[in-house]
Amino acid sequence: MPWDYPNPFLFRVTPCSGDIDGLAHTNNAVYVRWCEQAGWAHSEQLGLDLDDYRRLDRAMAIRRGEYDYLLPTLLGEALTLATWLVAGDGRLAMERRFQLVRDSDGATVLRGRWDLVCIEVSSGRARRMPAEFVDTYMAAVVQP
């Protein structure tokens, strides 16, 4: 596949009937849900899950999300969603990117980007990343 960055975390998806809207293609909100699922799966694969977030009273929260919907997808199409951590300051912020590709022809159908900020779960306020976040997430940041 023609990935935007090296070494993607891959998450396979296929639109089902509940994902299809009145225009007979995948509803835009479904792509946002898939990105969230892929982001969590990548974090878990790296070694940080929701239980760790609760234990540390810290979470990486989406401060801003952007999605470019390039092509429609249809019921039953095999798709691969890639995600990467592409930047991080090791203190408060990280950036995650997404690229959704149609398996049949390799066409990129969506690109997405999240700006993430570390928060204290109990208060919702921005707080410095704990050492476990820095060690895990910063080691996974890819270079273009």
CYANA upper distance limits for C-alpha pairs under 8 A (distance plus 0.5 A):
  1 MET  CA    101 VAL  CA      8.50
  1 MET  CA    106 GLY  CA      6.51
  2 PRO  CA    106 GLY  CA      7.67
  3 TRP  CA      8 PRO  CA      8.08
  3 TRP  CA     82 ALA  CA      8.35
  3 TRP  CA     99 GLN  CA      7.97
  4 ASP  CA     99 GLN  CA      7.87
  4 ASP  CA    144 PRO  CA      8.27
  5 TYR  CA     84 TRP  CA      8.03
  5 TYR  CA    142 VAL  CA      7.80
  5 TYR  CA    143 GLN  CA      7.91
  5 TYR  CA    144 PRO  CA      5.88
  6 PRO  CA    142 VAL  CA      7.50
  6 PRO  CA    143 GLN  CA      8.13
  6 PRO  CA    144 PRO  CA      7.39
  7 ASN  CA    142 VAL  CA      8.25
  8 PRO  CA     82 ALA  CA      5.95
  8 PRO  CA     83 THR  CA      6.19
  8 PRO  CA     84 TRP  CA      6.37
  9 PHE  CA     42 HIS  CA      6.81
  9 PHE  CA     82 ALA  CA      5.95
  9 PHE  CA     83 THR  CA      5.84
  9 PHE  CA     84 TRP  CA      7.03
 10 LEU  CA     38 ALA  CA      8.32
 10 LEU  CA     80 THR  CA      6.97
 10 LEU  CA     81 LEU  CA      6.26
 10 LEU  CA     82 ALA  CA      5.13
 10 LEU  CA     83 THR  CA      7.24
 11 PHE  CA     38 ALA  CA      6.37
 11 PHE  CA     41 ALA  CA      8.50
 11 PHE  CA     80 THR  CA      6.27
 11 PHE  CA     81 LEU  CA      5.52
 11 PHE  CA     82 ALA  CA      6.75
 12 ARG  CA     78 ALA  CA      7.99
 12 ARG  CA     79 LEU  CA      6.42
 12 ARG  CA     80 THR  CA      5.06
 12 ARG  CA     81 LEU  CA      6.57
 13 VAL  CA     34 TRP  CA      8.23
 13 VAL  CA     78 ALA  CA      6.89
 13 VAL  CA     79 LEU  CA      5.77
 13 VAL  CA     80 THR  CA      6.61
 13 VAL  CA     81 LEU  CA      7.69
 14 THR  CA     75 LEU  CA      7.92
 14 THR  CA     76 GLY  CA      6.07
 14 THR  CA     77 GLU  CA      6.03
 14 THR  CA     78 ALA  CA      5.49
 14 THR  CA     79 LEU  CA      6.34
 15 PRO  CA     19 ASP  CA      6.15
 15 PRO  CA     20 ILE  CA      7.65
 15 PRO  CA     26 THR  CA      7.06
 15 PRO  CA     73 THR  CA      8.20
 15 PRO  CA     74 LEU  CA      7.12
 15 PRO  CA     75 LEU  CA      5.57
 15 PRO  CA     76 GLY  CA      5.90
 15 PRO  CA     77 GLU  CA      6.92
 15 PRO  CA     78 ALA  CA      8.34
 16 CYS  CA     20 ILE  CA      7.48
 16 CYS  CA     75 LEU  CA      6.16
 16 CYS  CA     76 GLY  CA      6.62
 17 SER  CA     75 LEU  CA      6.91
 19 ASP  CA     25 HIS  CA      8.50
 19 ASP  CA     26 THR  CA      5.92
 19 ASP  CA     27 ASN  CA      6.49
 19 ASP  CA     30 VAL  CA      6.74
 19 ASP  CA     75 LEU  CA      8.35
 20 ILE  CA     24 ALA  CA      6.26
 20 ILE  CA     25 HIS  CA      5.61
 20 ILE  CA     26 THR  CA      4.96
 20 ILE  CA     27 ASN  CA      6.14
 20 ILE  CA     74 LEU  CA      7.87
 20 ILE  CA     75 LEU  CA      7.20
 21 ASP  CA     25 HIS  CA      6.37
 21 ASP  CA     26 THR  CA      6.62
 21 ASP  CA     27 ASN  CA      5.75
 24 ALA  CA     74 LEU  CA      7.56
 25 HIS  CA     72 PRO  CA      6.54
 25 HIS  CA     73 THR  CA      6.10
 25 HIS  CA     74 LEU  CA      5.36
 25 HIS  CA     75 LEU  CA      7.42
 26 THR  CA     30 VAL  CA      7.33
 26 THR  CA     31 TYR  CA      8.42
 26 THR  CA     72 PRO  CA      7.26
 26 THR  CA     73 THR  CA      6.07
 26 THR  CA     74 LEU  CA      6.43
 26 THR  CA     75 LEU  CA      7.73
 27 ASN  CA     31 TYR  CA      7.84
 28 ASN  CA     32 VAL  CA      7.50
 28 ASN  CA     69 TYR  CA      8.30
 29 ALA  CA     33 ARG  CA      6.96
 30 VAL  CA     34 TRP  CA      6.69
 31 TYR  CA     35 CYS  CA      6.68
 32 VAL  CA     36 GLU  CA      6.86
 33 ARG  CA     37 GLN  CA      6.76
 34 TRP  CA     38 ALA  CA      6.56
 34 TRP  CA     81 LEU  CA      8.47
 35 CYS  CA     39 GLY  CA      6.49
 35 CYS  CA     81 LEU  CA      8.19
 35 CYS  CA     98 PHE  CA      7.62
 36 GLU  CA     40 TRP  CA      6.76
 37 GLN  CA     41 ALA  CA      6.62
 38 ALA  CA     42 HIS  CA      6.52
 38 ALA  CA     81 LEU  CA      7.87
 38 ALA  CA     82 ALA  CA      8.37
 38 ALA  CA     83 THR  CA      7.59
 39 GLY  CA     43 SER  CA      6.70
 39 GLY  CA     83 THR  CA      7.56
 40 TRP  CA     44 GLU  CA      6.59
 40 TRP  CA     49 ASP  CA      7.88
 41 ALA  CA     45 GLN  CA      6.60
 42 HIS  CA     46 LEU  CA      6.72
 42 HIS  CA     83 THR  CA      8.17
 43 SER  CA     47 GLY  CA      6.85
 43 SER  CA     48 LEU  CA      5.91
 43 SER  CA     49 ASP  CA      6.91
 44 GLU  CA     48 LEU  CA      5.46
 44 GLU  CA     49 ASP  CA      5.41
 46 LEU  CA    136 THR  CA      7.13
 46 LEU  CA    137 TYR  CA      8.13
 46 LEU  CA    140 ALA  CA      8.37
 47 GLY  CA    136 THR  CA      7.75
 48 LEU  CA     52 ASP  CA      6.35
 48 LEU  CA     53 TYR  CA      7.89
 48 LEU  CA    133 PHE  CA      8.40
 48 LEU  CA    136 THR  CA      8.23
 49 ASP  CA     53 TYR  CA      6.97
 50 LEU  CA     54 ARG  CA      6.77
 51 ASP  CA     55 ARG  CA      6.58
 52 ASP  CA     56 LEU  CA      6.50
 53 TYR  CA     57 ASP  CA      6.26
 53 TYR  CA     58 ARG  CA      5.70
 53 TYR  CA     59 ALA  CA      5.89
 53 TYR  CA    121 VAL  CA      8.33
 54 ARG  CA     58 ARG  CA      7.23
 54 ARG  CA     59 ALA  CA      8.42
 54 ARG  CA    121 VAL  CA      7.71
 56 LEU  CA    130 PRO  CA      8.03
 57 ASP  CA    120 GLU  CA      5.97
 57 ASP  CA    121 VAL  CA      5.52
 57 ASP  CA    122 SER  CA      6.87
 58 ARG  CA    118 CYS  CA      7.11
 58 ARG  CA    119 ILE  CA      5.96
 58 ARG  CA    120 GLU  CA      5.01
 58 ARG  CA    121 VAL  CA      5.71
 58 ARG  CA    127 ARG  CA      8.27
 58 ARG  CA    129 MET  CA      7.86
 58 ARG  CA    130 PRO  CA      8.02
 59 ALA  CA    118 CYS  CA      6.04
 59 ALA  CA    119 ILE  CA      5.87
 59 ALA  CA    120 GLU  CA      7.04
 59 ALA  CA    121 VAL  CA      6.71
 60 MET  CA    116 LEU  CA      6.30
 60 MET  CA    117 VAL  CA      5.91
 60 MET  CA    118 CYS  CA      4.98
 60 MET  CA    119 ILE  CA      6.79
 61 ALA  CA    116 LEU  CA      5.84
 61 ALA  CA    117 VAL  CA      5.88
 61 ALA  CA    118 CYS  CA      6.67
 61 ALA  CA    119 ILE  CA      7.17
 62 ILE  CA    114 TRP  CA      6.75
 62 ILE  CA    115 ASP  CA      6.45
 62 ILE  CA    116 LEU  CA      5.08
 62 ILE  CA    117 VAL  CA      7.01
 63 ARG  CA    114 TRP  CA      7.82
 63 ARG  CA    115 ASP  CA      5.99
 63 ARG  CA    116 LEU  CA      5.84
 63 ARG  CA    117 VAL  CA      6.70
 64 ARG  CA    114 TRP  CA      6.13
 64 ARG  CA    115 ASP  CA      5.60
 64 ARG  CA    116 LEU  CA      7.63
 65 GLY  CA    112 GLY  CA      7.81
 65 GLY  CA    113 ARG  CA      6.25
 65 GLY  CA    114 TRP  CA      5.01
 65 GLY  CA    115 ASP  CA      7.04
 66 GLU  CA    112 GLY  CA      6.01
 66 GLU  CA    113 ARG  CA      5.73
 66 GLU  CA    114 TRP  CA      7.00
 67 TYR  CA    110 LEU  CA      7.49
 67 TYR  CA    111 ARG  CA      6.34
 67 TYR  CA    112 GLY  CA      4.80
 67 TYR  CA    113 ARG  CA      7.06
 68 ASP  CA    110 LEU  CA      6.07
 68 ASP  CA    111 ARG  CA      5.73
 68 ASP  CA    112 GLY  CA      6.69
 69 TYR  CA    109 VAL  CA      6.88
 69 TYR  CA    110 LEU  CA      5.32
 69 TYR  CA    111 ARG  CA      7.43
 70 LEU  CA    108 THR  CA      7.74
 70 LEU  CA    109 VAL  CA      5.36
 70 LEU  CA    110 LEU  CA      5.85
 70 LEU  CA    111 ARG  CA      8.23
 71 LEU  CA    108 THR  CA      8.07
 71 LEU  CA    109 VAL  CA      5.08
 71 LEU  CA    110 LEU  CA      7.53
 72 PRO  CA    109 VAL  CA      7.17
 73 THR  CA     77 GLU  CA      7.33
 73 THR  CA    102 ARG  CA      8.33
 73 THR  CA    109 VAL  CA      7.93
 77 GLU  CA    102 ARG  CA      7.80
 77 GLU  CA    103 ASP  CA      8.40
 78 ALA  CA    102 ARG  CA      6.88
 78 ALA  CA    103 ASP  CA      6.17
 78 ALA  CA    104 SER  CA      7.78
 79 LEU  CA    100 LEU  CA      7.32
 79 LEU  CA    101 VAL  CA      6.16
 79 LEU  CA    102 ARG  CA      5.14
 79 LEU  CA    103 ASP  CA      5.80
 80 THR  CA    100 LEU  CA      6.23
 80 THR  CA    101 VAL  CA      5.82
 80 THR  CA    102 ARG  CA      7.05
 80 THR  CA    103 ASP  CA      7.08
 81 LEU  CA     98 PHE  CA      7.36
 81 LEU  CA     99 GLN  CA      6.25
 81 LEU  CA    100 LEU  CA      4.80
 81 LEU  CA    101 VAL  CA      6.84
 82 ALA  CA     98 PHE  CA      6.10
 82 ALA  CA     99 GLN  CA      5.71
 82 ALA  CA    100 LEU  CA      6.76
 83 THR  CA     96 ARG  CA      7.45
 83 THR  CA     97 ARG  CA      6.05
 83 THR  CA     98 PHE  CA      5.01
 83 THR  CA     99 GLN  CA      7.06
 84 TRP  CA     96 ARG  CA      6.10
 84 TRP  CA     97 ARG  CA      5.89
 84 TRP  CA     98 PHE  CA      7.25
 84 TRP  CA    141 VAL  CA      7.65
 84 TRP  CA    142 VAL  CA      7.43
 85 LEU  CA     94 MET  CA      7.72
 85 LEU  CA     95 GLU  CA      6.34
 85 LEU  CA     96 ARG  CA      4.95
 85 LEU  CA     97 ARG  CA      6.95
 85 LEU  CA    137 TYR  CA      8.10
 85 LEU  CA    140 ALA  CA      6.98
 85 LEU  CA    141 VAL  CA      5.27
 85 LEU  CA    142 VAL  CA      6.82
 86 VAL  CA     94 MET  CA      8.15
 86 VAL  CA     95 GLU  CA      6.21
 86 VAL  CA     96 ARG  CA      6.39
 86 VAL  CA     97 ARG  CA      7.33
 86 VAL  CA    141 VAL  CA      5.52
 86 VAL  CA    142 VAL  CA      5.72
 86 VAL  CA    143 GLN  CA      7.14
 86 VAL  CA    144 PRO  CA      8.40
 87 ALA  CA     94 MET  CA      5.92
 87 ALA  CA     95 GLU  CA      5.56
 87 ALA  CA     96 ARG  CA      7.91
 87 ALA  CA    141 VAL  CA      6.49
 87 ALA  CA    142 VAL  CA      8.12
 88 GLY  CA     92 LEU  CA      8.42
 88 GLY  CA     93 ALA  CA      6.05
 88 GLY  CA     94 MET  CA      4.48
 88 GLY  CA     95 GLU  CA      6.76
 88 GLY  CA    138 MET  CA      7.02
 88 GLY  CA    141 VAL  CA      7.83
 89 ASP  CA     93 ALA  CA      6.25
 89 ASP  CA     94 MET  CA      7.09
 90 GLY  CA     94 MET  CA      8.38
 90 GLY  CA    129 MET  CA      7.53
 90 GLY  CA    134 VAL  CA      6.01
 90 GLY  CA    138 MET  CA      7.04
 91 ARG  CA    128 ARG  CA      5.70
 91 ARG  CA    129 MET  CA      5.84
 91 ARG  CA    134 VAL  CA      8.03
 92 LEU  CA    117 VAL  CA      6.08
 92 LEU  CA    118 CYS  CA      5.73
 92 LEU  CA    126 ALA  CA      7.97
 92 LEU  CA    127 ARG  CA      7.17
 92 LEU  CA    128 ARG  CA      5.66
 92 LEU  CA    129 MET  CA      6.24
 93 ALA  CA    115 ASP  CA      7.75
 93 ALA  CA    116 LEU  CA      6.03
 93 ALA  CA    117 VAL  CA      5.07
 93 ALA  CA    118 CYS  CA      6.85
 94 MET  CA    115 ASP  CA      6.67
 94 MET  CA    116 LEU  CA      5.59
 94 MET  CA    117 VAL  CA      7.03
 95 GLU  CA    113 ARG  CA      7.67
 95 GLU  CA    114 TRP  CA      6.17
 95 GLU  CA    115 ASP  CA      5.28
 95 GLU  CA    116 LEU  CA      6.35
 96 ARG  CA    113 ARG  CA      6.25
 96 ARG  CA    114 TRP  CA      5.64
 96 ARG  CA    115 ASP  CA      7.20
 96 ARG  CA    116 LEU  CA      8.03
 97 ARG  CA    111 ARG  CA      7.99
 97 ARG  CA    112 GLY  CA      6.14
 97 ARG  CA    113 ARG  CA      4.97
 97 ARG  CA    114 TRP  CA      6.91
 98 PHE  CA    110 LEU  CA      8.30
 98 PHE  CA    111 ARG  CA      5.95
 98 PHE  CA    112 GLY  CA      5.22
 98 PHE  CA    113 ARG  CA      6.64
 99 GLN  CA    108 THR  CA      7.28
 99 GLN  CA    109 VAL  CA      8.22
 99 GLN  CA    110 LEU  CA      6.26
 99 GLN  CA    111 ARG  CA      5.06
 99 GLN  CA    112 GLY  CA      6.97
100 LEU  CA    108 THR  CA      6.22
100 LEU  CA    109 VAL  CA      6.13
100 LEU  CA    110 LEU  CA      5.52
100 LEU  CA    111 ARG  CA      6.91
101 VAL  CA    106 GLY  CA      6.26
101 VAL  CA    107 ALA  CA      5.96
101 VAL  CA    108 THR  CA      4.84
101 VAL  CA    109 VAL  CA      6.17
101 VAL  CA    110 LEU  CA      7.77
102 ARG  CA    106 GLY  CA      5.80
102 ARG  CA    107 ALA  CA      5.89
102 ARG  CA    108 THR  CA      6.95
102 ARG  CA    109 VAL  CA      7.26
103 ASP  CA    107 ALA  CA      8.09
117 VAL  CA    126 ALA  CA      7.34
118 CYS  CA    126 ALA  CA      6.22
118 CYS  CA    127 ARG  CA      6.26
118 CYS  CA    128 ARG  CA      6.92
118 CYS  CA    129 MET  CA      6.39
119 ILE  CA    123 SER  CA      8.47
119 ILE  CA    124 GLY  CA      6.19
119 ILE  CA    125 ARG  CA      5.77
119 ILE  CA    126 ALA  CA      4.71
119 ILE  CA    127 ARG  CA      5.54
119 ILE  CA    128 ARG  CA      8.10
120 GLU  CA    124 GLY  CA      5.85
120 GLU  CA    125 ARG  CA      6.03
120 GLU  CA    126 ALA  CA      6.74
120 GLU  CA    127 ARG  CA      6.25
121 VAL  CA    125 ARG  CA      8.16
129 MET  CA    133 PHE  CA      6.37
129 MET  CA    134 VAL  CA      6.88
130 PRO  CA    134 VAL  CA      7.04
131 ALA  CA    135 ASP  CA      6.47
132 GLU  CA    136 THR  CA      6.47
133 PHE  CA    137 TYR  CA      6.06
133 PHE  CA    138 MET  CA      8.07
134 VAL  CA    138 MET  CA      5.84
134 VAL  CA    139 ALA  CA      8.23
135 ASP  CA    139 ALA  CA      6.67
136 THR  CA    140 ALA  CA      7.26
137 TYR  CA    141 VAL  CA      7.18
